[in-house]
Amino acid sequence: MGQKKLHSIPSGDPWALQRRQHGVVTRAQLLDLGFNSDAIQHRLQKGRLHAVHRGVYALGRPDLTREGAWMAAVLSCGSGAALSHHSAAALWGILDREPRGIEVSVPNSAFRRRPRVVVHRPRAPCELARHHGIPVTTPACTLVDVATSLTRRRLEASINEADKLGLIDPDTLRSAIEQMRGRPGVAIVQRTLDRHTFTLTDSELERRFLPLVARAGLPKPRTRQLVNGFRVDFYWPDLGLVVETDGLRYHRTPSQQTRDRERDQAHVAHGLIPLRFTHAQVTYEPDHVTATLAAVARRLLSR
């Protein structure tokens, strides 16, 4: 009787499930497909199933892809679990590496830890998605989750990469984090966005930029002049220098970028030197702006 159970044919196809889940299946899924406990144990002994986590198995081959390891970790954490933090960022392609241990967020505060899995219990729920079939936190939530552990430059790079990959643009990210107030990382992402997506008014820009001009040893420029058919921010006709400031570093459209190139090319064709600084550089990196202006001023004044 026991032998019959061991070799009974299940009603479902575990291989189709295995392909959808990057090589792994759970005990509960096998039971739903018609396997019984004896059949599962028999396949474990024969090397057709390989334990990855408690109740999660690799079907067929024991070695898993990176996606298979992620899926196994999520499945081991039960219903509502999702890949999160650095592991989610790696899955979305916005961070190139993750720390030791696969990071998973679970909704149950009483959940017991798993070996090789770093379990997070967020205070507030986060929207989930699926990417390559793996449950994962959304790009917005992922960026907020990793913000507290990244340097400013790495966070900027991740936001930029998410934009480039078409996952989320800065405006949509700004709207999304408005719904996550109180979650660790929100304020950091907000400050990072403010550095690169805000635009100063003409008067504010002049007030911040003109002291840098003086520090660099340049005379006061003309502002908002029409030069070579384009309205420019700052212009030194005697020096042949034009300075422009760009408002959006992350999400300038191709047409905007083309227009910028045409402006610069028109100025060069007429013998001018065009320089560009972002609004963020003027506000947050004044030493860099001053040093660049000073170097250009020395070159121009020595001609």
Secondary structure, DSSP 8 states (H G I E B T S, - for coil): -HHHHHT---SS-HHHHHHHTTTEEEHHHHHHTT--HHHHHHHHHHTSEEEEETTEEEES-S---HHHHHHHHHHHT-TT-EE-HHHHHHHHTSSS---SSEEEE-S-TT---BTTEEEE--SS---EEEETTEEEE-HHHHHHHHHTTS-HHHHHHHHHHHHHTTS--HHHHHHHHHTTTTSTTHHHHHHHHHHHH----HHHHHHHHHHHHHHTT----EEEEEETTEEEEEEETTTTEEEEEES-SS---HHHHHHHHHHHHHHHHTT-EEEEEEHHHHHH-HHHHHHHHHHHHHHHHT-
